[in-house]
Amino acid sequence: MTISTTNLVEIRDMSFYRGARPIYKNMNLSVPKGKVTAIMGPSGIGKTTLLRLIGGQLKPQSGTILFDNENIPTLSRSRLYQVRKRMSMLFQSGALFTDLSVFDNVAYPLREHLNLPEPILHNLVLMKLQSVGLRGAANMMPSELSGGMARRAALARAIALDPELIMFDEPFAGQDPISMGVIVKLISEINQSLGLTCIVVTHDVDEVLSIADYAYIVAEQHIIAGGTSQELRQNTDPRVKQFLDGLADGPVPFHYPANDYKADLIGGSR
Ligand SMILES: Nc1ncnc2c1ncn2[C@@H]1O[C@H](COP(=O)(O)OP(=O)(O)OP(=O)(O)O)[C@@H](O)[C@H]1O
């Protein structure tokens, strides 16, 4: 196996099944250190699953998932706990703790993992909030925030422990164009100013391609195309064009695999 020092995450020949159903078959993926990597693909194809595999919450049936050259699926529980501290995941539902203020939400992982004197913790939290433009909202409760602000507060919490990798699951979903622009800019800024490796899973092609150094498209249980944003835009594969142009139907089927429609309808009750 070639071990790369330039890729923070390296997936080789990885297969993952849900029951008998393959989600990934012999898939390969490299996520370069310090870059923004976009993972795109149709709904239900396995993008969130991929993030959970990288985070060690799910185990593949075969293959390797290297994080900084450590094979995640084979790590002991305690080692995985250590490695996971270096990664952060921001899920779409990235819920804040509703009974804690914005300040305390961001302070939570710091209090949980580090034993910092209160004045240092205070300043660290304010610095994280400053980086997402919410220092002024430190004392607000999550219920008082707009959707976009809540997402930014969740981002401040996700970077509280200075992870090396941050994985965003659909960061733009449900945002108005201005909030989307703010989030695009924030991802780009935290990548550039903190040197954070970012993986962004999304359907929002234009937004993500504007900041991604590399972009991959998942379909048919593996990566069907990848490269720089520009290379992907020039790709002539009809499946890639279908996805990038947002066409509802094409070589990548719109429907989740199902029984014959007519048979299902006349078959009556299930
Ligand atoms: N806990 C589970 N048990 C069984 N199947 C699951 C489970 N979670 C997800 N799946 C299936 O795995 C497949 C991949 O799901 P996943 O959430 O990774 O897709 P996705 O590409 O992130 O979709 P979307 O873009 O719609 O969020 C889906 O078909 C889903 O039905």
The ligand as an ORCA input file, in Angstrom:
! r2SCAN-3c Opt
* xyz 0 1
  N     -29.462      3.381      9.335
  C     -29.689      2.959      8.099
  N     -30.120      1.711      7.869
  C     -30.318      1.242      6.620
  N     -30.133      1.974      5.512
  C     -29.699      3.224      5.668
  C     -29.461      3.806      6.959
  N     -29.038      5.059      6.794
  C     -29.027      5.290      5.461
  N     -29.409      4.194      4.778
  C     -29.497      4.039      3.322
  O     -28.209      4.252      2.776
  C     -28.325      4.996      1.557
  C     -27.369      6.149      1.604
  O     -27.816      7.110      2.569
  P     -27.092      8.497      2.768
  O     -27.827      9.218      3.840
  O     -25.649      8.257      2.954
  O     -27.346      9.196      1.360
  P     -26.988     10.667      0.878
  O     -26.263     10.531     -0.402
  O     -26.313     11.405      1.980
  O     -28.447     11.252      0.614
  P     -29.023     12.751      0.679
  O     -28.256     13.532     -0.328
  O     -30.452     12.564      0.292
  O     -28.821     13.215      2.097
  C     -29.779      5.437      1.428
  O     -30.361      4.718      0.395
  C     -30.406      5.104      2.737
  O     -31.695      4.589      2.537
*
